[in-house]
């Protein structure tokens, strides 16, 4: 009777269309008296007047209301028949008015809720099948690649929520959706990763779907390990053999393309060994032949090298020393040095190394000899960096460049090679060499260390891709990577410094710090003053500092910091706090022409956005800060020390493009896009917009829809 009474009140007040909502939420006459304005609004009572009138009507009646009668014949029926028939008639009229025209009836079926077919609930788990029956740690990146090629590794399997343990094990080993290799191997077990480490342990709960979901959640990974038999890791991926063949330039034999590089290396080593054998002393060679050979070689040596050789000879004669035993080495080194090409500022320069600097330690100590050929050392990447850094140091000192920011800008210009670090627009071509790495957000330390440690040349621009995210890195994902990896390095290795960690980790950390500084990432400002002093000044540093030095010097930054003390201030300068004024000034709106309808819509949306910024700056939006908004728009939570190549901006697009007012961004060009209303879709209330903004700025994943 209570349901019929509340329906009668709603029909009397002209609110009969929402009476079904009261029935669905099981609200009777007594409960309706206690509803607040927010609860009435949630039930569909939109206007303020409609919320006040039901309250007054309900509070004025202490007894059950009579049901209004539509006709005299209805008086003999039950009290709830008239509202129900009226409700059905309204539904039919609405169905006829808004019919899709497909010929199908839109009249709802008045079936009780318990007779409607309920959708079966499911749970999807993430499984990683391992091959080794004794594996106790999470597989590394290289191990995962082997497993994936053997059709093991990563799979997502869907279960019914009511599946028992035997159903779970059967679906895991199915042929199509699971791992068929687990069939008939003598059993397998389910493991999970321990918290804050990479050790695996048995899943300590019943292996039913409900228990697994409650224990691991929706994001947890389950590792499958065979118990009795190791699984085969032989690759099932069919390799495509290239039939094209090319001839070796050394021996003339023909090889297929995929075998040619291996042969060229062996052939070259064989050729070098033959040359070294031919240089051994042969007693059958007469002195005349030796003189003729020397004359032929002297004809091939350029004049400038001959002059340098004469200087060496005269200096040796004057000092009374003899270096005849090293003549062949000196001549060969001078020839190589005269043709050695170095790349500086993108231009090829022929570097002739002065003989006095390379071969003579001191004119007063002429008896000492050089045992290592320095030209051979210069041919390595490490020596290329040393030569380049020395040239940069000379330029910085000669031109009195003392500002650490200007020093960093000059080093970035000369050290970083390949593709441009930043682009000015979406249409800008992304050409040039890069160092491509692929990392996992959830295992960032391990995957980043593996990828960066495998790079042989750190100078090209870094190109980053996160697992499962469809973003092309033109600057944004790289800034996001540096922000995340420096935060994890700080927490794991420097709060406090952990000398018991693997020392090679600190060398990789040094490389990542150097890359972040030179490629518009964050500056590592979490190092203590004492650690910075030990890093650049101490003559007896710890093993941690020694490895950090080695990593930094892979791009020459240790040499720069130890030679230019002002450069070290970058490590100790704290970033400025982002204020409301700074955020509004930094995110400049890109409005349309004044006076247009589009401009007025953009102004409305921008006004709401500035109100949202004030809410965020005052701390009234939970888990959202001004840094979160800047990070969403640019990939960086603070302005880079060298500034943004393209200033952050706010653009506007009609909501019909995405059918939503959810903000989007392009971090490569530092652009935040706010949807504006269209003719078909009006601007929501501030509360709804603020909720959408919270949802967007709380996520930093690329490729979300």
C-alpha positions in Angstrom: 0.0 0.0 0.0 2.9 2.4 0.7 4.2 2.1 -2.9 0.7 2.9 -4.2 0.3 5.9 -1.9 3.6 7.5 -3.0 2.7 6.9 -6.6 -0.6 8.7 -6.0 1.2 11.7 -4.6 3.6 11.8 -7.6 0.7 11.6 -10.1 -1.2 14.4 -8.3 1.9 16.6 -8.6 2.5 15.8 -12.2 5.6 13.7 -11.5 4.1 10.4 -12.5 6.9 9.7 -15.1 9.4 9.2 -12.3 7.3 7.0 -10.1 9.1 3.9 -11.5 12.4 5.2 -10.0 10.8 5.3 -6.5 9.7 1.7 -7.0 13.1 0.5 -8.2 14.8 2.1 -5.2 12.2 0.6 -2.8 11.1 4.0 -1.4 7.7 3.9 0.3 5.6 6.7 1.7 7.4 6.9 5.0 10.9 6.9 3.5 9.9 9.6 1.0 9.4 12.0 3.8 13.0 11.7 4.8 14.6 12.3 1.4 17.1 15.1 1.0 17.4 17.5 -2.0 20.4 15.5 -3.2 18.6 12.2 -3.0 15.5 13.6 -4.8 17.8 15.0 -7.5 19.3 11.6 -8.0 15.8 10.1 -8.4 15.1 12.5 -11.3 13.4 15.4 -9.5 15.3 18.1 -11.4 13.9 21.5 -10.3 13.8 23.1 -6.9 10.0 23.6 -7.0 9.5 19.9 -7.8 11.6 19.0 -4.8 9.7 21.3 -2.4 6.1 20.4 -3.4 6.4 16.6 -2.7 8.0 17.3 0.7 5.1 19.6 1.7 2.5 17.2 0.4 4.0 14.2 2.2 4.5 16.0 5.5 0.9 17.3 5.5 -0.5 13.8 5.3 -0.2 11.4 8.1 -2.5 8.8 6.6 -2.3 6.8 3.4 -3.5 8.9 0.5 -6.5 7.8 -1.6 -5.7 6.8 -5.2 -7.0 9.1 -7.8 -9.7 7.5 -10.1 -9.6 8.0 -13.8 -13.2 6.7 -14.3 -16.2 5.4 -12.4 -15.5 1.9 -13.5 -12.1 1.9 -11.8 -13.6 2.5 -8.4 -14.2 -1.1 -7.8 -10.6 -2.1 -8.6 -7.6 -2.1 -6.3 -6.1 1.2 -5.2 -2.9 0.7 -7.2 -4.5 -0.3 -10.6 -5.1 3.3 -11.8 -1.5 4.6 -11.4 -0.1 1.4 -12.9 -2.4 1.6 -16.0 -1.7 5.3 -16.4 2.1 4.5 -16.2 1.7 1.9 -18.9 -0.2 4.3 -21.1 2.5 6.9 -20.7 5.2 4.4 -21.6 3.3 3.4 -24.8 2.8 7.0 -25.9 6.5 7.7 -25.3 7.4 4.5 -27.2 5.3 5.6 -30.2 6.7 9.2 -30.2 10.3 8.1 -30.0 10.2 4.9 -32.0 13.4 4.2 -34.0 11.4 3.3 -37.1 13.0 -0.1 -37.3 9.7 -1.9 -37.3 10.4 -3.5 -33.9 8.1 -2.8 -31.0 9.5 -0.6 -28.3 6.8 -1.3 -25.8 8.5 -2.5 -22.6 7.7 -6.0 -21.4 6.2 -5.8 -17.9 8.2 -8.7 -16.6 9.1 -8.9 -12.9 12.7 -8.2 -12.2 13.3 -11.7 -10.9 12.2 -13.2 -14.2 14.6 -11.2 -16.3 17.7 -13.0 -17.4 20.7 -11.8 -15.4 24.1 -11.5 -17.0 26.7 -14.0 -15.8 29.5 -12.3 -13.9 33.1 -13.0 -15.0 36.7 -12.3 -13.9 39.7 -12.0 -16.2 43.1 -12.9 -14.8 46.6 -12.2 -16.0 48.8 -15.3 -16.2 52.5 -15.7 -17.0 53.6 -19.3 -17.7 57.2 -20.1 -16.9 59.2 -23.0 -18.3 61.6 -23.9 -15.5 60.2 -26.0 -12.7 62.6 -24.5 -10.2 62.2 -20.9 -11.1 61.8 -18.8 -7.9 62.0 -15.2 -9.3 60.0 -13.1 -11.7 61.3 -13.6 -15.3 63.6 -10.9 -16.6 62.9 -9.0 -19.8 65.2 -11.3 -21.9 63.5 -14.4 -20.3 60.1 -13.1 -21.1 61.0 -12.6 -24.8 62.1 -16.3 -24.9 58.9 -17.4 -23.3 56.7 -15.3 -25.6 58.4 -16.9 -28.7 57.6 -20.3 -27.3 54.0 -19.3 -26.9 54.3 -19.2 -23.1 54.7 -15.9 -21.2 51.7 -13.5 -20.9 48.0 -14.3 -21.4 44.7 -13.0 -20.1 42.1 -15.7 -19.4 38.4 -15.1 -18.6 36.6 -17.2 -15.9 33.0 -17.4 -14.6 32.8 -16.0 -11.1 31.4 -19.2 -9.8 34.2 -21.5 -11.2 35.7 -23.9 -8.8 39.4 -24.9 -8.6 39.1 -27.8 -11.1 37.4 -25.4 -13.6 40.2 -22.8 -13.1 43.0 -25.4 -13.8 41.2 -26.8 -16.8 40.7 -23.4 -18.4 44.3 -22.4 -17.8 45.5 -25.5 -19.8 42.9 -25.2 -22.6 44.2 -25.4 -26.2 42.8 -22.1 -27.5 42.5 -19.7 -24.6 45.1 -21.1 -22.2 48.5 -22.7 -22.2 48.2 -26.1 -23.9 51.8 -27.0 -22.9 50.6 -27.5 -19.3 48.6 -30.6 -20.3 50.0 -34.0 -19.2 53.2 -32.6 -17.5 52.5 -33.8 -14.0 50.8 -30.7 -12.6 51.5 -27.0 -12.2 51.2 -24.5 -9.4 50.0 -20.9 -9.1 52.4 -18.3 -7.7 52.5 -14.6 -7.1 55.2 -12.0 -6.6 56.0 -11.0 -3.0 55.5 -7.4 -2.1 58.5 -5.1 -2.7 60.7 -7.8 -4.2 60.9 -10.2 -7.2 60.7 -13.5 -5.3 57.7 -15.7 -6.1 55.5 -17.5 -3.5 52.6 -19.9 -3.7 49.1 -18.3 -3.8 48.0 -19.0 -0.3 44.2 -19.3 -0.8 41.8 -21.7 -2.4 42.2 -21.5 -6.2 38.6 -20.8 -6.9 37.8 -17.7 -8.9 36.2 -15.8 -6.0 39.1 -16.4 -3.7 41.7 -15.5 -6.4 39.9 -12.3 -7.2 39.6 -11.4 -3.5 43.3 -12.2 -2.9 44.9 -10.7 -6.0 42.4 -8.2 -7.2 41.9 -7.3 -10.9 45.4 -6.1 -11.6 47.5 -8.9 -10.0 49.6 -11.3 -12.0 49.6 -15.1 -11.5 52.7 -17.0 -12.4 52.4 -20.6 -13.5 55.2 -23.0 -12.8 55.4 -26.7 -13.8 56.1 -29.1 -11.0 57.7 -32.2 -12.5 58.8 -31.4 -16.1 60.4 -28.4 -17.6 58.6 -26.9 -20.6 60.2 -26.5 -24.0 61.4 -22.9 -24.8 62.1 -23.7 -28.4 60.7 -20.8 -30.5 57.5 -21.6 -32.4 57.7 -18.4 -34.5 58.6 -19.2 -38.1 61.7 -17.2 -39.2 61.6 -15.7 -42.6 64.8 -16.6 -44.4 66.1 -14.0 -46.9 67.1 -15.6 -50.2 69.0 -12.6 -51.6 72.7 -13.2 -51.6 75.6 -10.8 -51.7 79.3 -11.2 -52.5 82.0 -10.6 -49.8 84.2 -7.6 -50.8 87.2 -9.3 -49.2 87.1 -12.9 -50.5 84.5 -12.7 -53.2 82.4 -15.6 -51.9 78.6 -15.3 -52.0 76.5 -15.5 -48.8 72.8 -14.9 -47.9 72.0 -11.6 -46.2 71.4 -13.1 -42.7 74.8 -14.9 -42.8 76.8 -12.1 -44.5 77.7 -10.0 -41.4 79.0 -13.0 -39.5 81.2 -14.0 -42.4 82.5 -10.5 -43.0 83.7 -10.3 -39.4 85.5 -13.7 -39.6 86.9 -12.8 -43.0 88.2 -9.4 -41.8 89.9 -11.1 -38.7 91.5 -13.6 -41.0 92.8 -10.8 -43.3 94.3 -8.9 -40.3 96.1 -12.1 -39.1 97.6 -12.6 -42.6 98.8 -9.0 -42.6 100.5 -9.4 -39.2 102.2 -12.6 -40.3 103.6 -10.8 -43.4 105.1 -8.1 -41.2 107.4 -10.6 -39.4 111.1 -10.5 -40.2 112.1 -12.4 -43.4 115.9 -13.1 -43.7 115.5 -13.4 -47.5 114.5 -9.7 -47.9 117.7 -7.8 -48.8 118.5 -4.3 -47.7 117.9 -3.0 -51.2 114.4 -4.3 -51.1 113.9 -2.6 -47.7 115.2 0.7 -49.1 112.9 0.5 -52.1 109.9 -0.2 -49.9 110.7 2.7 -47.7 110.9 5.0 -50.7 107.5 3.8 -52.0 105.9 4.4 -48.6 107.5 7.8 -48.3 105.9 8.8 -51.6 102.5 8.0 -50.3 102.8 10.0 -47.0 101.5 13.6 -47.3 103.9 16.6 -47.0 102.5 17.8 -43.6 103.1 14.4 -42.1 106.6 14.2 -43.5 107.3 17.6 -41.8 106.0 16.2 -38.5 108.2 13.2 -38.9 111.2 15.3 -39.4 110.4 17.3 -36.3 110.3 14.0 -34.3 113.5 12.9 -35.8 115.3 16.2 -35.1 114.0 16.3 -31.5 115.2 12.8 -31.0 118.7 13.6 -32.4 119.0 16.7 -30.2 118.0 14.9 -27.1 120.3 12.0 -27.7 117.4 9.5 -27.4 116.6 6.7 -29.8 113.1 5.8 -30.8 114.0 3.8 -33.9 112.2 0.8 -32.5 108.9 2.8 -32.5 109.3 4.4 -35.9 106.9 2.1 -37.6 104.3 2.7 -34.9 104.7 6.5 -35.1 104.4 6.6 -38.9 101.4 4.3 -38.8 99.8 6.4 -36.0 100.4 9.7 -37.9 98.8 8.4 -41.0 95.7 7.2 -39.1 95.4 10.5 -37.2 95.6 12.6 -40.3 92.6 10.8 -41.8 90.6 10.4 -38.5 87.2 12.1 -38.8 85.5 13.6 -35.8 82.0 15.0 -35.6 81.5 18.3 -33.8 78.4 20.5 -34.0 77.2 18.4 -36.9 80.3 19.2 -39.1 83.1 16.9 -40.2 86.5 18.2 -39.3 89.9 16.6 -40.1 91.8 16.4 -36.8 95.6 16.2 -37.0 96.9 15.4 -33.6 100.1 17.3 -32.8 103.0 15.0 -32.5 104.5 16.8 -29.5 101.2 16.3 -27.6 100.6 12.7 -28.6 104.0 11.0 -28.6 106.3 13.1 -26.4 105.6 13.3 -22.7 108.2 15.9 -22.0 111.2 17.4 -23.8 113.1 17.1 -20.6 112.1 13.5 -20.1 112.7 12.3 -23.7 113.8 8.9 -22.6 110.3 7.8 -21.7 108.3 5.9 -24.3 104.6 5.7 -25.1 103.5 2.1 -25.1 99.8 2.6 -26.0 98.8 4.0 -29.4 96.5 7.0 -28.5 95.0 7.1 -32.0 93.5 3.7 -31.6 92.0 4.9 -28.3 90.5 7.9 -30.1 88.7 5.6 -32.5 86.5 4.3 -29.7 83.2 6.0 -28.7 84.5 6.7 -25.2 87.5 8.7 -26.6 85.1 10.5 -29.0 83.2 11.7 -26.0 86.5 12.7 -24.2 87.6 14.7 -27.2 84.2 16.3 -27.6 84.0 17.2 -23.9 87.5 18.7 -24.0 86.5 20.9 -26.9 83.4 22.0 -25.1 85.4 22.8 -21.9 87.8 24.9 -23.9 85.0 26.8 -25.5 83.2 27.4 -22.2 86.3 28.6 -20.5 87.5 30.8 -23.3 84.1 32.5 -23.7 83.6 32.9 -19.9 80.3 31.0 -19.8 79.6 30.6 -16.1 75.8 30.3 -15.8 75.1 26.6 -15.1 71.9 26.8 -17.2 73.9 28.2 -20.2 76.5 25.5 -19.7 73.9 22.8 -19.8 72.2 24.4 -22.9 75.6 24.4 -24.7 76.3 20.8 -23.8 72.9 19.7 -25.0 73.4 21.3 -28.3 76.8 19.7 -28.9 76.4 16.2 -27.2 72.9 15.1 -28.1 72.6 13.8 -31.7 69.9 12.4 -33.9 66.2 13.5 -33.9 65.2 16.8 -32.4 64.3 16.6 -28.7 61.1 18.7 -29.1 58.7 19.3 -32.0 56.8 22.5 -32.6 53.6 21.0 -34.1 52.0 17.7 -34.9 52.9 18.2 -38.6 56.6 18.4 -37.8 58.4 15.4 -39.2 60.1 13.1 -36.7 63.2 12.1 -38.6 66.6 11.2 -37.3 68.3 8.5 -35.3 67.0 7.5 -31.8 67.8 5.1 -29.0 64.5 3.2 -28.7 63.6 1.6 -25.4 60.5 -0.2 -24.3 59.7 -0.2 -20.5 57.0 -1.4 -18.2 55.3 1.2 -15.8 54.8 -1.5 -13.2 58.4 -2.8 -13.3 60.2 0.4 -14.3 63.5 -0.1 -12.5 64.2 -3.5 -13.9 63.1 -2.8 -17.5 64.7 0.6 -17.7 68.0 -0.7 -16.3 68.0 -3.5 -18.8 67.2 -1.2 -21.7 69.5 1.6 -20.9 72.4 -0.7 -19.9 72.2 -2.3 -23.4 72.7 1.0 -25.2 76.2 1.4 -26.6 76.0 5.0 -27.7 74.0 7.3 -25.4 74.2 10.4 -27.6 71.2 9.9 -29.9 67.8 11.1 -28.7 66.0 8.7 -26.4 62.7 7.3 -27.7 60.5 5.7 -25.0 57.4 3.4 -25.3 55.5 2.1 -22.3 54.2 -1.4 -22.5 50.6 -1.5 -24.0 50.4 2.3 -24.6 50.0 3.5 -28.2 51.8 6.8 -28.0 54.5 7.8 -30.5 57.3 9.5 -28.5 58.1 13.0 -29.9 59.1 14.3 -26.5 56.1 13.6 -24.1 56.7 10.0 -23.1 60.4 10.6 -22.7 59.7 13.4 -20.2 57.2 11.1 -18.4 59.8 8.3 -18.3 62.5 10.6 -16.8 60.0 11.8 -14.2 59.0 8.3 -13.1 62.4 6.7 -13.2 64.1 9.5 -11.2 61.4 9.2 -8.6 61.9 5.4 -8.2 65.7 5.8 -8.2 65.4 8.3 -5.4 63.2 6.1 -3.3 65.1 2.9 -3.8 68.7 3.9 -3.9 69.1 7.3 -2.2 66.7 7.4 0.7 69.2 6.5 2.2 72.1 5.5 -0.1 72.3 1.7 -0.2 75.9 0.5 -0.5 74.8 -3.1 -0.4 73.0 -2.8 -3.7 74.6 -4.0 -6.9 77.4 -1.6 -7.9 76.6 -1.9 -11.6 73.1 -0.5 -10.8 74.8 2.8 -9.7 76.6 3.0 -13.0 73.3 2.6 -14.9 71.8 5.3 -12.6 74.6 7.6 -13.5 73.8 7.1 -17.2 70.1 7.8 -16.6 70.9 11.0 -14.7 73.1 12.2 -17.5 70.5 11.4 -20.1 67.8 13.2 -18.1 69.8 16.3 -17.7 70.8 16.5 -21.4 67.5 15.5 -22.9 65.1 18.0 -21.2 64.2 15.6 -18.3 64.2 16.3 -14.6 67.4 17.4 -12.9 68.5 15.0 -10.1 68.1 17.4 -7.2 67.6 14.7 -4.6 71.4 14.2 -4.0 72.8 15.4 -0.7 75.3 18.2 -0.7 77.9 15.9 0.8 77.2 13.3 -1.9 77.6 15.9 -4.7 80.9 17.1 -3.2 82.2 13.5 -2.9 81.0 12.9 -6.5 83.0 15.7 -8.0 85.9 16.4 -5.6 86.8 13.4 -3.5 90.1 11.7 -4.2 89.1 8.5 -2.4 85.4 8.0 -3.1 83.2 5.1 -2.2 82.3 2.3 -4.6 78.8 3.9 -5.0 80.3 7.2 -6.1 82.9 5.6 -8.3 80.2 3.9 -10.3 78.1 7.0 -10.4 81.1 8.9 -11.8 81.5 6.2 -14.5 77.9 6.5 -15.5 77.9 10.3 -15.6 81.1 10.4 -17.6 79.6 8.2 -20.3 78.3 11.6 -21.5 81.1 13.7 -20.1 79.2 15.2 -17.2 81.6 14.2 -14.5 84.4 15.9 -16.4 82.3 19.0 -16.7 81.3 19.0 -13.1 84.9 18.5 -11.8 86.3 21.2 -14.1 83.5 23.8 -13.7 82.4 24.0 -10.1 79.5 26.3 -11.0 77.9 23.4 -13.0 77.3 21.5 -9.7 74.7 24.1 -8.6 72.2 22.3 -10.9 72.2 19.4 -8.5 71.4 21.5 -5.4 68.9 24.0 -6.9 65.4 23.2 -5.7 62.6 23.7 -8.2 60.2 26.6 -7.7 56.7 25.8 -6.2 54.0 25.9 -8.8 51.4 28.5 -7.8 47.9 29.3 -9.2 49.3 32.4 -10.9 52.1 30.4 -12.4 49.8 27.7 -13.7 47.4 30.2 -15.3 50.3 32.1 -16.8 52.0 29.0 -18.1 48.8 27.4 -19.7 47.9 30.1 -22.2 44.5 29.8 -23.8 44.3 29.8 -27.6 41.0 31.6 -28.3 39.1 32.2 -31.6 38.5 35.6 -33.0 36.7 38.0 -30.6 33.0 38.5 -31.3 32.3 35.0 -32.7 30.0 32.4 -31.2 32.9 30.0 -30.8 34.8 32.6 -28.7 31.9 33.0 -26.3 31.7 29.2 -25.8 35.5 29.0 -25.3 35.2 31.8 -22.7 32.5 29.9 -20.8 34.7 26.7 -20.6 37.9 28.6 -19.7 36.0 30.4 -16.9 35.0 27.0 -15.5 38.5 25.7 -15.9 40.1 28.7 -13.9 37.5 28.0 -11.1 38.7 24.4 -11.1 42.3 25.6 -10.9 41.4 27.6 -7.8 39.7 24.6 -6.3 42.9 22.5 -6.9 45.3 25.1 -5.6 43.3 25.4 -2.3 43.4 21.6 -1.9 39.7 21.0 -2.3 40.1 18.4 -5.1 41.4 15.2 -3.5 44.6 13.7 -5.0 44.8 16.4 -7.7 47.5 19.2 -7.6 48.6 21.9 -10.0 51.6 19.7 -10.8 49.1 16.9 -11.8 47.5 19.2 -14.4 50.9 20.4 -15.8 52.0 16.8 -15.9 48.9 15.8 -17.8 49.4 18.6 -20.4 53.2 18.3 -20.8 54.5 15.1 -19.4 56.6 17.0 -16.8 55.4 18.0 -13.3 57.6 21.2 -13.4 59.0 23.5 -16.0 62.3 22.0 -17.3 65.4 24.0 -16.3 66.0 24.8 -20.0 62.3 25.8 -20.4 59.7 24.4 -22.7 60.7 24.4 -26.4 57.0 25.0 -27.2 55.0 26.9 -24.5 52.1 25.0 -23.0 48.7 26.1 -24.3 45.0 25.3 -24.0 43.0 24.6 -27.1 39.3 24.0 -27.5 37.4 21.5 -29.5 33.6 20.8 -29.8 32.4 18.0 -27.5 30.8 16.1 -30.5 34.4 15.2 -31.6 34.8 12.8 -28.6 31.1 12.8 -27.4 32.4 13.8 -24.0 33.7 16.7 -22.0 36.7 14.8 -20.8 40.0 16.8 -21.4 42.7 15.3 -23.6 46.3 16.3 -24.2 49.3 16.0 -26.5 52.4 16.1 -24.3 54.8 16.2 -27.3 53.6 19.7 -28.2 52.5 20.6 -24.6 48.8 21.0 -25.6 45.8 20.6 -23.3 42.4 20.3 -25.1 39.2 21.3 -23.4 35.9 20.3 -25.1 33.3 23.1 -25.6 29.5 22.7 -26.0 27.9 22.3 -29.3 24.5 22.8 -30.8 23.6 19.2 -29.9 25.2 19.1 -26.5 25.1 21.8 -23.8 27.7 22.5 -21.2 27.2 20.3 -18.0 27.1 21.8 -14.6 30.3 22.7 -12.8 30.1 19.7 -10.5 30.0 17.3 -13.4 32.8 19.1 -15.3 35.0 19.1 -12.1 34.4 15.4 -11.7 35.5 14.8 -15.4 38.6 17.0 -14.9 39.5 15.0 -11.7 39.2 11.8 -13.7 41.4 13.0 -16.5 44.2 14.6 -14.4 44.4 11.6 -12.1 45.6 9.5 -15.1 48.9 9.8 -17.0 48.6 6.7 -19.2 48.9 7.1 -22.9 46.3 5.8 -25.3 43.3 5.9 -22.9 39.9 6.2 -24.6 
